[in-house]
Amino acid sequence: MEWIIVVIIAILIVLAIAFVLSRRARERQLEGRREEASELRSRAEGQTERAEARATLAEEQAEQARQERDQAEEQVRRADELDPDVDVEVDKDR
């Protein structure tokens, strides 16, 4: 009868050890996933910052292009006004 009690206590001890080890392994796994997620967020933040910088630069270049195009159109209008072969009144529809 005593040996049954000893076996039951041994089984309970083994189960408790297995439970503790299982929880520790799970915690290590979760911590690894947290670290990976943190790294991914950090990379994504850097990528977002670079993309925003490129977008800002693209907007600045587009604005510069619009200004240059406006200047070119103004120069064409001035040239048309100076050119005696161009009827400015007819070409205003452009």
Secondary structure, DSSP 8 states (H G I E B T S, - for coil): -HHHHHHHHHHHHHHHHHHHHHHHHHHHHHHHHHHHHHHHHHHHHHHHHHHHHHHHHHHHHHHHHHHHHHHHHHHHHHHHHH-TTS-HHHHTT-
